[in-house]
Amino acid sequence: MLTIYGSARSRALRTLWMAGELGLQYEHKDYLPRSPETKTDQFRALNPNSRVPVIDDDGFVLSESMAINFYLAKKHGKLYPTDPKQEARALQWSLWETDRLDRQIVNYVNHTSGLPEAERKPDVAAAAWAEVVPAFDVLETALAKSEWLAGPEFSVADLNVASALYRALSIDLGKWPRLKAWLNRCWERPAAKRARAMRE
Ligand SMILES: N[C@@H](CCC(=O)N[C@@H](CS)C(=O)NCC(=O)O)C(=O)O
């Protein structure tokens, strides 16, 4: 039995989207980040970082959203590039996103619209945006060469990067038309819509 720990209002959104793509049955422990459930000894035994998502797949416990999606896709033989070069490309984009965009996009959206006005810090938003813009430029250039990030079709690479860019759906992406079209293509998938509905 697969158990997914983490609310759709967290990075577990990525895991829930992947589970939907693969048609998996799972138990959902709908824990919010920093909730009391994530501070228990029982949860810390699963993830000493006290963070979500975490999965327990018949006793195989794994954290880190990108790694979880690679594992699930590979195990179930779907959305996983079998060619070693495309597999490496999928890893490249997932690691790149974690480094260049994961926190930056959250900081930008939180400090421009997400947080209550009194808690927003314009300097944090500006610093985040200064990193988001060149990263979006990189994606725009890559998507001019290929419709998908790792190979000829939608894969774990697209799911990992597009799911992490959930908050970019509320940003004006007019400067990056290919990025905008790709993001919409990804989020129009039925499993993406179902995951999104769990959050909104
Ligand atoms: N790199 C980790 C990040 C996990 C993470 O930071 N999760 C957030 C929720 S989106 C969390 O649980 N935060 C709790 C905290 O900051 O204490 C991943 O991608 O899974």
The ligand as an ORCA input file, in Angstrom:
! r2SCAN-3c Opt
* xyz 0 1
  N      13.043     19.860     -1.085
  C      11.877     19.359     -0.388
  C      11.202     20.520      0.306
  C      10.090     20.044      1.237
  C       9.484     21.234      1.951
  O      10.137     22.247      2.248
  N       8.184     21.114      2.230
  C       7.492     22.159      2.919
  C       6.059     22.249      2.449
  S       5.932     22.759      0.756
  C       7.460     21.847      4.412
  O       7.081     20.751      4.801
  N       7.857     22.815      5.241
  C       7.845     22.653      6.649
  C       8.797     23.580      7.344
  O       9.296     24.524      6.708
  O       9.056     23.363      8.528
  C      10.947     18.661     -1.395
  O      10.935     19.053     -2.567
  O      10.247     17.718     -1.008
*
